[in-house]
Each structure stands twice: as C-alpha cells, then as structure tokens.
C-alpha cells in the first residue's frame, strides 16, 4: 500500500459509520483529496482535534483502492482559531466553499488556489484585518486565478483607464461615467467606486491585486466594506451562475453527440445561423 505525505487544509468532514469520518482535504501537491480517518470519533483517538475544518495540517496518507484514501498520521501546523468568533467562522466557511467550487477536479494540484485559501484562513485567524476585506480579496483573486477575473484597471466597455469610479457585477468590471448604465434600471445592479477617488473611494482594484498582508496599508477611508462587500458577492454569484449554465450547455451538447441531432436543444438556432 503506497503512502505519501503532504500539507493540507481541512475543508469539511462527514460522519462514517460509528467511529470514523471522511475528511475532505485541499493538499498542496495533490489537489483535493478525500480520506478516511478511522476511529477519529472515539474518545481516545490518536488524531484528536487536528482534523477540524479550517485547520492547516501535515498529513500522511495511504492510497486506497477507490476514491478514498486513508489517513495514517497527522500533525497540526496551524490549528483553527475561529471557533470563538461566529462571524469569522462564517467568513472562513465562505472561503472554504469557494475553494471547493473553484477547484472542481480531485487529485489535480492547484498551488495558487491552495496558497490563496491558506493565506485567507490565516488572516482570518489572526483577526488583525477587516473580515470583509479578507473575504472580498480572496473571492476576487480566487476567481481571477480560476479564469474569471474582474476588470478593475480599465473600463470593461470602452477600455479607458480614466475615471473608473463604478463597478458593475453584471458586466464583470469597472466602468467609466460614459459607459455606466442607469443605476436603477435593473434589480441587483450595484455601483461602487472601483478606484480611490478624491472623496475617499473604495480601492477595489487594490483588494483584487494586493496580498492579505498589504490590505491594512490602505487608508481606512478606502476600505468602506459596506459599499464593496455586496457587489463582490454579487459578482461571484453571477460568475457561479454563468459557469453552471455553461456546464449544462456542454452536457446537452455531449448528450446530443451520443443520441443524435434530435436531442440537441439549440438545433433551431443553429439551422437559422448563417
């Protein structure tokens, strides 16, 4: 039985049988891995509380016959420090769930996503940074690393780098006054300052590009998270909806290739296309 060792972040756990748990790990060198921790729910378990969600661990795994590995040994590198603060615990849950969605394939290394998740969880655990700034910075940078970057250095419509004071989640980036649609035209259309302005605007471009350690260097009047937090979440939700729609479309196309043209849902549009 082949064994290997790796660093990992604990994403979530499930009960298995009477005394075991399935542990979902995001490892540094092997991507997402699911493993069984045998006897972890017993009082005298050798694992103790080292495999709780949000923990950073050094783990030794044994390859299994199926999709589940077996945890042999684990050492805590950074124990989770979020249990006493409910709001930061919920923020960490957002980071973990986002990482689980952004890295969809198991056993595929993604070092950038791993470092972003670990840095965000450690920043939340230290409690020195604004909680919403950490979450927003992680979402913007994590989406960018996965291929869905928000455009913050130029207008998403015309490309001008001047007067970028608004951000449109629907358009996926900053917009200038000329390209800005009416703010009240559609439900959920939110506008925030994308770059620092003369009146202390929100530096959204800094959250999307700077590391967690550089966030406190921004002036506090540029971190008005009540104006940033909701639009960033709306942008992430919009991106998730687009990804799911594309996945359904590709699934329909794959089905059509297997069963014939009758099952292709867009055949009418394709026939009418030039």
Backbone bond lengths (Angstrom), bond angles and torsions (degrees), N, CA, C in turn:
res aa  C-N    CA-C-N  psi(-1)  N-CA   C-N-CA  omega(-1)  CA-C   N-CA-C  phi
1 X - - - 1.465 - - 1.537 108.40 -
2 X 1.333 116.47 115.06 1.458 121.40 -176.33 1.525 110.82 -74.36
3 X 1.324 115.98 137.20 1.466 121.35 177.92 1.523 109.73 -119.85
4 X 1.306 115.38 156.74 1.462 121.47 175.66 1.516 109.18 -151.00
5 X 1.333 115.66 161.46 1.460 121.66 -176.55 1.520 109.12 -125.13
6 X 1.334 116.46 143.56 1.462 120.16 -178.00 1.523 109.27 -160.13
7 X 1.335 115.31 159.24 1.459 120.97 170.05 1.525 108.63 -83.60
8 X 1.332 115.87 151.11 1.463 118.55 -176.88 1.519 110.60 -155.53
9 X 1.337 114.51 156.80 1.456 123.67 169.52 1.521 107.71 -110.30
10 X 1.318 117.16 129.93 1.464 121.40 179.58 1.527 108.84 -77.61
11 X 1.329 116.30 119.78 1.465 120.71 -179.30 1.528 111.74 -86.90
12 X 1.318 117.08 -55.09 1.468 121.02 -179.70 1.514 109.23 -160.97
13 X 1.327 115.43 171.12 1.470 120.97 -179.02 1.523 109.92 -137.00
14 X 1.349 115.55 155.93 1.459 122.87 174.86 1.517 108.76 -135.24
15 X 1.309 116.31 147.58 1.456 120.85 175.74 1.525 109.93 -73.92
16 X 1.323 115.44 143.09 1.460 122.04 178.25 1.522 108.21 -138.17
17 X 1.309 116.34 116.53 1.460 120.54 -179.54 1.520 111.46 65.84
18 X 1.326 115.38 -147.73 1.453 120.64 -176.00 1.521 113.30 -92.31
19 X 1.336 118.29 -25.06 1.467 119.12 -173.60 1.519 114.26 -137.64
20 X 1.339 117.62 -1.88 1.460 120.26 -175.37 1.524 110.97 -104.75
21 X 1.334 114.55 168.98 1.459 122.46 173.68 1.527 109.59 -140.24
22 X 1.314 114.88 148.73 1.462 121.37 168.63 1.522 107.09 -95.26
23 X 1.319 116.66 126.28 1.452 122.68 -177.37 1.527 108.97 -110.68
24 X 1.308 116.59 125.07 1.469 121.66 174.76 1.518 108.18 -93.22
25 X 1.332 116.65 118.86 1.458 123.46 -175.75 1.520 110.47 -117.15
26 X 1.325 115.54 141.92 1.460 121.54 170.67 1.528 106.06 -108.93
27 X 1.327 116.01 101.66 1.453 120.80 -173.47 1.521 111.17 -91.15
28 X 1.313 114.43 159.29 1.465 120.66 -179.03 1.528 112.35 -70.60
29 X 1.327 117.11 -43.07 1.457 120.30 -173.62 1.503 116.08 -108.31
30 X 1.356 118.23 -7.64 1.463 120.98 -176.76 1.524 112.91 -126.79
31 X 1.310 118.49 9.84 1.462 120.75 178.85 1.517 112.40 70.36
32 X 1.311 116.15 -148.79 1.467 121.01 -179.57 1.527 109.66 -81.00
33 X 1.322 114.37 132.80 1.461 121.45 -178.29 1.522 108.60 -136.46
34 X 1.321 116.15 138.09 1.461 121.29 172.62 1.521 108.61 -109.01
35 X 1.331 115.26 131.84 1.459 119.94 -174.84 1.522 109.89 -140.29
36 X 1.315 115.37 156.41 1.464 122.68 179.01 1.517 108.87 -98.94
37 X 1.339 115.69 128.05 1.466 121.77 172.15 1.528 106.88 -103.77
38 X 1.331 116.53 102.46 1.455 121.16 -174.02 1.525 111.27 -77.31
39 X 1.319 115.06 131.00 1.456 121.42 176.85 1.511 114.78 74.22
40 X 1.337 118.34 14.48 1.470 120.05 -174.63 1.514 112.11 -69.24
41 X 1.336 117.80 -22.82 1.459 119.87 -177.51 1.526 112.47 -89.08
42 X 1.328 117.23 -1.14 1.460 119.61 175.37 1.526 110.07 -79.17
43 X 1.319 116.62 154.56 1.465 121.40 -176.83 1.524 112.20 -60.89
44 X 1.304 117.69 -40.63 1.456 121.29 -177.22 1.515 113.77 -96.07
45 X 1.308 118.37 29.88 1.467 121.02 -177.09 1.532 110.95 -65.07
46 X 1.329 116.08 141.74 1.464 120.67 179.30 1.529 112.10 -72.44
47 X 1.350 117.09 -17.63 1.460 120.36 -179.04 1.526 112.33 -81.40
48 X 1.311 116.91 -26.44 1.463 120.42 -179.65 1.520 111.27 59.95
49 X 1.343 115.56 -135.31 1.466 121.17 -179.90 1.522 111.77 -104.21
50 X 1.327 117.30 21.83 1.466 120.39 -175.11 1.514 113.21 -77.05
51 X 1.331 117.86 -15.15 1.461 120.77 -177.56 1.519 111.56 -109.74
52 X 1.321 116.46 36.81 1.459 121.28 174.76 1.529 109.17 -82.82
53 X 1.345 118.40 153.07 1.469 121.29 179.67 1.527 112.16 -55.08
54 X 1.327 115.80 146.05 1.468 127.09 178.69 1.529 112.75 77.82
55 X 1.343 118.56 0.62 1.446 120.20 -179.98 1.527 112.21 -79.81
56 X 1.327 116.25 148.19 1.464 123.11 176.02 1.517 107.11 -105.96
57 X 1.343 116.30 118.91 1.454 120.35 -170.37 1.524 110.52 -132.96
58 X 1.331 114.04 160.41 1.460 122.89 168.42 1.518 105.85 -107.92
59 X 1.325 116.59 117.42 1.461 120.29 -168.74 1.527 110.10 -125.96
60 X 1.319 114.77 143.07 1.458 121.99 173.25 1.518 108.33 -108.58
61 X 1.330 115.93 127.78 1.461 122.10 -174.08 1.517 110.43 -122.40
62 X 1.324 115.34 149.58 1.458 122.89 173.41 1.521 107.98 -113.40
63 X 1.314 116.31 130.76 1.456 120.26 -179.10 1.525 110.27 -67.14
64 X 1.333 114.41 136.35 1.449 120.28 177.67 1.515 111.51 -100.30
65 X 1.301 116.11 176.85 1.463 120.77 179.78 1.521 111.70 -77.36
66 X 1.315 116.64 -31.53 1.453 119.93 -179.57 1.515 111.53 -103.94
67 X 1.322 115.95 -140.47 1.461 121.19 -178.65 1.521 112.93 -87.77
68 X 1.341 117.79 -6.65 1.456 121.37 -177.35 1.528 110.62 -102.97
69 X 1.339 115.54 130.07 1.447 120.93 172.31 1.534 108.82 -90.02
70 X 1.321 116.87 176.24 1.460 122.02 177.76 1.521 108.91 -122.96
71 X 1.318 116.47 128.54 1.467 121.29 179.08 1.522 108.96 -82.39
72 X 1.326 115.50 123.79 1.458 121.13 -179.64 1.525 111.52 -98.62
73 X 1.331 116.13 -44.64 1.460 120.75 -176.70 1.518 108.41 -147.62
74 X 1.332 116.00 148.77 1.452 120.17 179.02 1.526 109.55 -147.70
75 X 1.314 115.19 138.80 1.461 122.10 175.88 1.526 108.45 -126.99
76 X 1.314 116.12 138.66 1.452 121.17 -178.21 1.520 110.57 -83.60
77 X 1.335 116.34 126.72 1.465 122.45 175.20 1.519 111.35 -96.01
78 X 1.323 116.77 -45.70 1.469 122.80 175.48 1.523 107.05 -139.57
79 X 1.319 118.65 100.34 1.468 120.10 -179.67 1.524 110.42 -66.35
80 X 1.332 117.44 148.08 1.464 120.25 178.98 1.523 111.27 -64.96
81 X 1.345 115.81 132.32 1.469 121.56 -177.46 1.525 111.02 -120.20
82 X 1.328 116.95 33.92 1.459 120.72 -172.84 1.524 113.07 -112.64
83 X 1.334 117.80 0.77 1.452 119.61 -175.42 1.514 114.37 -68.85
84 X 1.332 118.08 -24.97 1.463 120.89 -177.04 1.518 112.83 -86.83
85 X 1.331 118.96 -9.63 1.463 122.66 -177.63 1.522 107.95 -123.42
86 X 1.330 115.34 105.39 1.468 119.82 -174.23 1.529 111.81 -63.73
87 X 1.324 118.09 -40.16 1.457 120.42 -178.24 1.523 111.30 -65.63
88 X 1.314 117.77 -42.83 1.463 120.19 178.32 1.536 110.84 -70.94
89 X 1.305 117.68 -30.58 1.458 120.65 174.16 1.523 110.33 -62.55
90 X 1.339 116.48 -44.17 1.470 120.32 177.85 1.527 111.00 -65.78
91 X 1.343 117.28 -37.49 1.460 120.45 177.43 1.530 110.76 -63.64
92 X 1.344 116.65 -41.14 1.460 119.97 177.22 1.524 111.31 -63.81
93 X 1.327 116.44 -34.63 1.455 119.98 177.93 1.529 110.61 -64.89
94 X 1.329 117.18 -35.64 1.466 120.87 176.42 1.526 110.20 -63.03
95 X 1.337 117.41 -44.93 1.458 121.34 179.48 1.524 111.42 -61.52
96 X 1.335 116.61 -44.58 1.461 120.87 -177.89 1.525 110.86 -65.63
97 X 1.327 116.44 -43.61 1.467 119.19 -179.79 1.521 111.29 -66.27
98 X 1.338 117.06 -39.65 1.460 120.05 178.09 1.526 111.06 -63.27
99 X 1.335 117.08 -42.92 1.465 120.37 178.55 1.526 111.07 -63.18
100 X 1.322 116.88 -37.80 1.459 120.74 179.25 1.522 111.12 -64.65
101 X 1.349 116.73 -34.91 1.465 120.12 179.28 1.533 111.87 -79.52
102 X 1.330 117.08 -38.02 1.460 120.03 -177.05 1.524 111.72 -70.23
103 X 1.329 117.23 -32.68 1.467 121.53 176.25 1.523 106.46 -103.32
104 X 1.313 116.20 91.09 1.463 120.39 -170.76 1.516 112.91 -82.79
105 X 1.338 118.51 -28.74 1.457 121.36 -175.85 1.531 110.84 -93.87
106 X 1.333 115.12 140.01 1.458 120.54 176.56 1.525 110.57 -82.48
107 X 1.340 115.06 151.76 1.472 122.52 175.47 1.521 113.33 61.49
108 X 1.319 117.39 25.75 1.469 122.01 175.75 1.526 107.71 -116.55
109 X 1.334 119.20 112.95 1.468 120.29 -177.10 1.523 112.54 -61.31
110 X 1.317 115.50 140.77 1.468 122.41 175.22 1.521 106.89 -143.39
111 X 1.318 115.99 84.82 1.454 120.92 -172.04 1.526 111.93 -65.47
112 X 1.334 117.14 -38.56 1.465 120.03 -179.65 1.518 111.22 -62.56
113 X 1.327 117.25 -46.90 1.461 120.72 179.08 1.527 110.85 -64.82
114 X 1.315 116.83 -37.13 1.473 120.20 178.54 1.524 110.68 -63.25
115 X 1.330 117.03 -46.03 1.457 120.16 -179.74 1.522 111.79 -65.53
116 X 1.333 117.02 -38.62 1.469 119.66 178.39 1.521 110.77 -63.66
117 X 1.327 116.89 -45.28 1.469 120.00 -179.09 1.520 110.84 -64.35
118 X 1.326 117.34 -46.11 1.464 120.16 -179.48 1.525 110.76 -63.24
119 X 1.333 117.31 -43.46 1.466 119.93 178.31 1.516 112.67 -62.61
120 X 1.332 117.34 -40.02 1.456 120.13 178.47 1.510 112.76 -66.21
121 X 1.341 117.92 -42.66 1.461 120.98 179.36 1.527 111.48 -66.31
122 X 1.333 117.34 -40.07 1.466 119.91 178.10 1.527 110.58 -66.34
123 X 1.333 117.34 -37.95 1.466 120.71 177.86 1.520 111.00 -64.40
124 X 1.335 117.21 -41.19 1.462 120.08 177.05 1.528 110.84 -65.81
125 X 1.318 117.26 -38.72 1.455 120.57 -179.52 1.515 113.23 -66.43
126 X 1.341 117.20 -35.86 1.464 119.36 178.89 1.520 111.30 -69.22
127 X 1.315 117.87 -31.35 1.458 121.19 177.60 1.516 115.10 73.07
128 X 1.337 117.89 15.94 1.459 120.65 -177.75 1.528 112.36 -91.11
129 X 1.317 118.04 -19.12 1.461 122.24 -176.47 1.518 110.51 -105.50
130 X 1.326 117.77 154.66 1.463 120.24 173.27 1.529 110.21 -58.16
131 X 1.309 116.91 129.95 1.455 121.11 -174.86 1.527 111.96 -59.49
132 X 1.323 116.66 -45.87 1.464 119.65 -178.26 1.518 111.73 -67.69
133 X 1.332 117.81 -30.77 1.464 120.35 177.61 1.515 110.46 -65.21
134 X 1.337 117.90 -39.42 1.461 121.71 178.54 1.529 110.40 -65.18
135 X 1.332 116.72 -45.75 1.465 120.54 -179.11 1.522 110.74 -63.83
136 X 1.332 117.18 -46.87 1.465 120.21 -178.37 1.521 111.48 -65.06
137 X 1.332 116.96 -41.34 1.452 120.48 178.54 1.526 110.57 -62.89
138 X 1.331 116.82 -41.74 1.461 119.36 179.33 1.526 111.04 -64.95
139 X 1.332 117.78 -45.78 1.463 120.35 -178.08 1.522 111.31 -61.43
140 X 1.336 117.37 -45.20 1.463 120.31 -178.71 1.521 111.30 -64.99
141 X 1.325 116.95 -44.12 1.469 120.10 -177.64 1.525 111.67 -75.94
142 X 1.334 117.47 -34.53 1.455 119.99 177.45 1.521 111.96 -66.82
143 X 1.340 116.78 -43.09 1.466 120.30 176.58 1.522 111.04 -63.77
144 X 1.338 116.92 -39.38 1.465 120.15 178.27 1.520 111.10 -63.26
145 X 1.336 117.80 -41.29 1.452 121.26 179.50 1.527 111.62 -66.16
146 X 1.336 116.82 -30.10 1.462 120.71 179.63 1.525 112.76 -84.67
147 X 1.356 116.90 -4.11 1.459 119.76 176.90 1.505 115.28 108.81
148 X 1.342 118.41 4.73 1.468 121.69 -179.71 1.524 109.16 -121.17
149 X 1.320 115.93 69.42 1.463 120.98 -175.97 1.520 110.53 -82.68
150 X 1.335 115.38 138.01 1.462 120.49 172.01 1.533 108.32 -80.94
151 X 1.318 116.89 134.60 1.464 122.08 -178.28 1.526 108.36 -85.20
152 X 1.344 116.68 112.05 1.463 120.83 -176.40 1.525 113.41 -119.40
153 X 1.338 118.61 -6.65 1.464 120.45 -178.00 1.509 113.54 -101.59
154 X 1.337 118.30 -1.92 1.461 122.31 178.40 1.525 107.89 -159.33
155 X 1.322 116.32 159.32 1.464 121.09 179.40 1.523 109.20 -64.59
156 X 1.323 116.63 130.81 1.445 120.89 -177.47 1.524 112.09 -69.08
157 X 1.351 117.92 -18.19 1.466 121.30 -178.80 1.524 112.85 -95.55
158 X 1.349 117.30 -51.58 1.468 120.31 -174.94 1.521 113.62 -108.94
159 X 1.330 118.48 -13.93 1.448 120.92 176.66 1.518 116.11 87.25
160 X 1.322 118.91 2.10 1.452 120.47 179.66 1.528 111.22 -71.35
161 X 1.346 118.71 138.68 1.465 120.70 178.49 1.526 113.33 -90.03
162 X 1.317 118.82 5.58 1.458 122.77 -174.75 1.526 111.43 -100.64
163 X 1.334 115.34 146.53 1.470 123.96 172.62 1.530 112.57 54.98
164 X 1.315 115.53 47.83 1.467 119.83 178.43 1.524 108.68 -88.08
165 X 1.316 115.93 83.02 1.464 120.85 -174.92 1.523 113.00 -108.33
166 X 1.322 118.63 1.91 1.455 120.91 -179.52 1.519 109.76 -134.96
167 X 1.323 114.44 154.79 1.464 121.32 179.38 1.523 108.34 -132.60
168 X 1.315 116.56 129.31 1.454 121.84 179.66 1.520 110.07 -109.90
169 X 1.335 119.30 113.79 1.470 120.35 176.34 1.523 112.50 -61.74
170 X 1.337 117.63 -34.99 1.458 120.43 -179.22 1.519 112.24 -67.90
171 X 1.341 117.43 -39.58 1.461 121.11 179.34 1.516 112.12 -82.05
172 X 1.321 117.30 -20.25 1.455 120.74 176.19 1.500 115.17 85.06
173 X 1.332 118.05 30.09 1.458 118.65 178.41 1.511 112.43 174.14
174 X 1.337 114.01 -174.26 1.465 121.05 -179.82 1.522 110.24 -77.14
175 X 1.314 116.28 152.80 1.462 121.85 177.72 1.526 109.41 -134.50
176 X 1.314 114.84 152.14 1.462 121.71 178.14 1.524 109.56 -90.35
177 X 1.346 118.75 170.41 1.475 120.01 -179.82 1.530 113.70 -59.71
178 X 1.332 117.92 -31.37 1.469 120.42 -179.33 1.516 111.93 -69.90
179 X 1.321 117.35 -39.63 1.467 121.82 -175.91 1.521 113.20 -91.77
180 X 1.295 117.60 -2.53 1.461 120.60 -176.95 1.523 110.35 -71.50
181 X 1.361 118.68 119.34 1.471 120.58 174.82 1.528 110.12 -70.77
182 X 1.328 117.65 167.14 1.470 120.10 176.62 1.519 111.08 -57.76
183 X 1.327 116.65 132.50 1.465 121.14 -174.65 1.513 112.30 -65.25
184 X 1.329 117.67 -33.90 1.457 120.16 -176.62 1.504 113.17 -97.94
185 X 1.317 118.44 16.29 1.451 121.21 -175.09 1.514 113.72 -71.89
186 X 1.318 117.39 -36.45 1.454 120.78 -176.10 1.521 109.90 -133.49
187 X 1.334 117.00 145.00 1.469 118.65 176.31 1.519 110.43 -62.47
188 X 1.322 116.41 138.48 1.447 121.29 178.72 1.511 114.31 83.32
189 X 1.360 117.55 -0.20 1.458 119.56 178.21 1.526 107.86 -78.58
190 X 1.315 117.00 113.39 1.458 121.73 -174.57 1.516 109.13 -118.89
191 X 1.313 115.21 145.89 1.460 120.24 -178.92 1.521 109.31 -129.02
192 X 1.303 115.79 129.40 1.453 120.50 177.14 1.518 108.29 -135.57
193 X 1.294 116.45 162.82 1.449 120.65 177.27 1.524 108.70 -73.58
194 X 1.319 116.98 125.34 1.459 121.31 -176.83 1.520 112.25 -88.57
195 X 1.319 117.93 -26.13 1.451 121.79 179.33 1.521 109.68 -129.55
196 X 1.332 118.90 154.14 1.462 120.79 178.35 1.520 111.48 -58.58
197 X 1.316 115.49 129.09 1.453 120.19 -179.39 1.515 112.00 -113.86
198 X 1.327 117.47 -178.67 1.459 120.40 -177.37 1.515 113.67 -65.98
199 X 1.321 117.44 -18.87 1.460 120.79 -179.14 1.532 112.18 -104.49
200 X 1.305 115.88 21.01 1.474 118.27 177.38 1.498 112.95 79.40
201 X 1.331 117.80 51.12 1.447 121.91 -179.76 1.516 111.81 -72.68
202 X 1.320 115.43 171.98 1.455 121.53 -177.92 1.517 109.77 -83.22
203 X 1.324 117.63 128.56 1.450 121.87 179.47 1.514 111.93 -85.23
204 X 1.324 117.79 69.00 1.454 121.74 -178.92 1.517 111.14 -63.91
205 X 1.337 117.18 -33.71 1.460 119.99 179.07 1.525 110.79 -63.59
206 X 1.331 117.87 -30.50 1.460 121.16 178.10 1.531 110.77 -72.13
207 X 1.316 117.84 -38.62 1.456 120.71 178.28 1.519 111.22 -64.66
208 X 1.340 116.83 -29.72 1.454 120.97 -177.74 1.522 112.72 -83.71
209 X 1.337 118.61 -12.89 1.458 120.41 -173.58 1.528 113.80 -123.84
210 X 1.329 118.72 -26.40 1.460 120.29 -175.27 1.520 111.50 -90.05
211 X 1.336 115.63 158.23 1.456 120.90 177.77 1.528 109.91 -76.63
212 X 1.344 115.54 169.45 1.457 119.77 -179.31 1.522 111.59 -63.68
213 X 1.327 117.38 -31.75 1.455 120.23 -179.34 1.523 112.27 -72.00
214 X 1.337 118.74 -20.58 1.456 122.36 -178.39 1.516 112.94 -93.48
215 X 1.324 117.54 -8.30 1.465 119.82 179.65 1.520 112.61 -60.85
216 X 1.356 121.19 -43.28 1.461 120.34 -179.17 1.526 113.21 -65.09
217 X 1.354 118.55 -16.88 1.450 120.19 -179.49 1.525 112.55 -70.55
218 X 1.330 116.93 -16.93 1.457 119.90 178.40 1.522 110.03 -73.54
219 X 1.331 118.08 145.27 1.466 119.86 175.31 1.531 110.67 -58.82
220 X 1.305 115.96 143.84 1.453 119.80 -175.74 1.522 112.43 -62.98
221 X 1.341 118.49 -29.35 1.453 118.27 -179.50 1.529 111.91 -73.69
222 X 1.327 117.52 -9.15 1.450 120.93 175.61 1.521 112.22 -94.34
223 X 1.308 117.33 -1.44 1.456 121.79 179.39 1.524 110.17 -112.48
224 X 1.298 117.24 51.26 1.467 121.38 178.21 1.520 107.77 -82.03
225 X 1.326 115.01 84.16 1.451 120.37 -169.48 1.526 112.89 -67.70
226 X 1.324 117.48 -18.69 1.457 116.98 177.29 1.518 111.68 -66.30
227 X 1.346 117.80 -20.18 1.459 120.78 178.36 1.527 111.72 -96.19
228 X 1.317 118.02 -13.03 1.457 121.98 -175.80 1.525 111.85 -103.77
229 X 1.314 116.86 -39.48 1.456 121.33 -167.40 1.528 112.47 -58.99
230 X 1.332 117.76 -50.52 1.463 120.55 -177.52 1.523 112.82 -63.81
231 X 1.348 120.37 -45.80 1.467 119.08 178.27 1.526 113.69 -63.14
232 X 1.332 117.67 -36.09 1.467 119.30 178.56 1.526 109.92 -65.06
233 X 1.333 117.19 -42.55 1.461 119.92 177.37 1.525 110.46 -63.97
234 X 1.335 116.88 -37.92 1.457 120.07 178.61 1.523 110.78 -64.74
235 X 1.334 116.64 -39.26 1.466 120.53 177.17 1.522 110.59 -64.13
236 X 1.349 117.43 -43.13 1.463 120.67 178.98 1.526 111.05 -64.57
237 X 1.344 116.88 -40.84 1.460 120.44 178.91 1.516 111.25 -66.34
238 X 1.342 116.51 -40.62 1.455 121.11 177.62 1.528 110.39 -61.49
239 X 1.311 117.28 -42.37 1.461 121.43 178.93 1.518 110.99 -63.86
240 X 1.341 116.22 -42.58 1.465 120.43 178.43 1.529 110.74 -61.08
241 X 1.334 117.78 -41.72 1.461 121.32 179.35 1.529 110.93 -64.35
242 X 1.339 117.14 -40.80 1.459 120.23 179.09 1.526 111.42 -65.06
243 X 1.341 116.05 -40.44 1.466 119.52 179.26 1.527 110.46 -64.26
244 X 1.333 117.43 -42.85 1.457 120.16 179.60 1.518 111.34 -65.57
245 X 1.343 117.49 -37.30 1.465 120.60 178.30 1.530 110.72 -64.95
246 X 1.330 116.45 -41.71 1.464 119.59 178.57 1.518 111.25 -66.16
247 X 1.336 116.49 -38.12 1.461 119.45 178.42 1.525 111.12 -63.13
248 X 1.342 116.41 -40.47 1.469 119.40 177.46 1.518 111.11 -65.41
249 X 1.343 117.27 -38.42 1.461 120.55 179.36 1.525 111.11 -65.59
250 X 1.342 116.43 -43.61 1.458 119.30 178.25 1.522 111.12 -65.32
251 X 1.335 116.51 -35.96 1.454 119.43 176.89 1.518 111.99 -63.69
252 X 1.345 116.27 -40.51 1.461 120.26 177.35 1.522 111.00 -65.12
253 X 1.339 117.13 -39.14 1.455 120.83 178.92 1.532 110.97 -65.63
254 X 1.341 116.41 -41.06 1.466 119.70 177.82 1.522 111.33 -63.75
255 X 1.311 116.35 -38.85 1.455 120.42 178.49 1.510 111.10 -66.57
256 X 1.341 116.84 -38.79 1.455 120.31 -179.83 1.518 111.46 -65.28
257 X 1.330 117.36 -36.86 1.462 119.85 179.76 1.518 111.61 -68.06
258 X 1.344 117.01 -23.67 1.463 120.68 -178.44 1.523 112.39 -90.02
259 X 1.340 117.96 -30.37 1.466 121.12 -173.58 1.511 113.02 -111.47
260 X 1.350 118.19 -5.12 1.454 119.42 178.76 1.513 112.06 107.81
261 X 1.336 117.21 170.99 1.471 121.56 -173.85 1.507 114.67 -67.92
262 X 1.327 118.72 -17.10 1.457 119.11 -178.45 1.526 113.05 -65.04
263 X 1.321 117.63 -30.13 1.458 120.24 -177.59 1.520 112.63 -86.96
264 X 1.328 119.15 -2.08 1.458 120.70 -179.03 1.516 109.98 -75.71
265 X 1.327 119.43 118.71 1.466 120.83 -170.44 1.515 113.98 -74.12
266 X 1.350 118.04 -15.93 1.452 119.57 -176.21 1.531 112.03 -111.61
267 X 1.344 117.99 25.26 1.461 118.59 -174.45 1.527 111.98 -66.24
268 X 1.348 117.60 -31.62 1.449 119.53 179.58 1.523 111.12 -64.62
269 X 1.339 116.86 -45.77 1.451 119.99 178.60 1.509 111.14 -65.46
270 X 1.342 117.40 -37.27 1.466 119.96 -178.50 1.521 111.50 -68.13
271 X 1.346 117.04 -36.85 1.469 119.77 179.16 1.519 111.48 -67.39
272 X 1.333 116.01 -34.05 1.462 119.20 -177.46 1.515 112.51 -84.30
273 X 1.361 116.22 -10.92 1.447 118.40 -179.59 1.517 110.40 -73.03
274 X 1.339 119.17 145.37 1.471 120.96 -179.14 1.531 110.68 -69.74
